[in-house]
């Protein structure tokens, strides 16, 4: 009975680890390409080729294309978009909006990186299918 419970717990933890990895962006070429794209779009915005809101919308769309929906990042993008709407309206400077949006983005990306490390650790300690 204890062996069955242990097997169920290990399988459950393995499934959770795999589910978490499937929804959490990792430091792969996808994250590099999105980061590079984000830098490019911000440069276009700074040159005046795009409005701050249009730039944020392009960055959001690219993230969704690369990673799919991510509830934490959706919150980041909604917050950033609201800040850039306020900047366009003159309620904030663009530098203030950038500082606030980037701080929130950095916070969530750091949290995601920690989750990826944790899930990798879990998978190494409790391999899926009991290491078979």
HELIX and SHEET records of a PDB file:
HELIX    1   1 UNK A    2  UNK A   23  1                                  22    
HELIX    2   2 UNK A   29  UNK A   47  1                                  19    
HELIX    3   3 UNK A   52  UNK A   67  1                                  16    
HELIX    4   4 UNK A   71  UNK A   89  1                                  19    
HELIX    5   5 UNK A   94  UNK A  125  1                                  32    
HELIX    6   6 UNK A  128  UNK A  131  5                                   4    
END                                                                             
